[in-house]
């Protein structure tokens, strides 16, 4: 074998890709290459120290994707996508949630994703974690370290007291029981020394000297390479460059290629390689290899509003990651999962309000209501056939016909006001900076939300898995790309329906599951 030939090639060293590569390379008889377009995270303190995560937004470690003009949303918004080993787990706030079992069971029962129910996937969540909590589901020897944020923030503690006064009890997260209404400090994937327990820190750093694993950073995939000589076209490698004007070379896979580039870049790479909606590919000038209309469709996200108050007392000046509390609630009766989640921030968050003329403060706290199961669906499309061009990302926020997403968001702003109006927050809550107490009607709040909302940076669903006969699902339940051989996808793009919670741990689980599926297929072929 040459240095460019491996058994398995994983494209994207992010949350799922790092897990896939680490698990596949546990077999000493196979050679694995992990390709990452960005640099390594080794010795990058701004990456590794979790409390510095907000410095990474719109930095050199961010692909920093603009979104298309929004009919009903904030067109200034950008999607942060990490450009560094570890992917978004090296770039996020490391909020660590097990997905509700109802989410995973729905993947199986409603979308035909056999083998993805909670009975099959919860053991993988146990396998990947070392959790400081005890409990029958918690792992104690997995690569990803989960800790409880201690109640060090007095304003945060007061907020939890206020939640209880408003009828939202304190809850424990990640027990296996779904929290429909409850609040508490988060669990986060963080090491004891303050480093983030990202997928790179967790899965890759301990095995950097593994002989059969080659990690190629600063290696940008242009397109997938296929062998068309057999009965069905087979993916046999990846054409890569080491910079935007570099000379291309091919990294060859003798067994399989796994695309783990994330919910924006995975559909982009597939479409550049001729797998996607035929009409769109022809329009761009890409030869159609597989007409797969679901590639780049079904874009889902957690849209997020913000409501902020001046603080009457000094806020904390040190934090584990500045967004340390989650609040779950429902806006209608009879739900088995919360349709509303809020994050509590102990820092000013005026990213989209300042330009709209709202006042701000250096000593403030906020709540950010988000829609856990948004009904709006967007798209990812190619801007051109040039791999260097940023894709067209159109989330189509607040365009669902029934108005569900805006209804939940308005209810979230009102619920946040209700919480902060409780006696427990009397010594903390000063002036409401935005939207401000003048905004009271549904119409006024909707206008504010459309102009100032953000995202929780959770795109998903753009290369979804589904039943083998579902033409709108590009993947089968084994994560195999329909219409070709030797190619799988493993990242948040495969979600058939978004998770109720922050999805990063679920994305790592997808990587674990992908490696498991590949190993099972390899065993059957021997």
Order of alpha helices (4+ residues) and beta strands (2+ residues): beta-alpha-beta-alpha-beta-beta-alpha-alpha-beta-beta-alpha-beta-beta-beta-beta-beta-beta-alpha-beta-alpha-beta-beta-beta-beta-beta-beta-beta-beta-alpha-beta-alpha-beta-beta-alpha
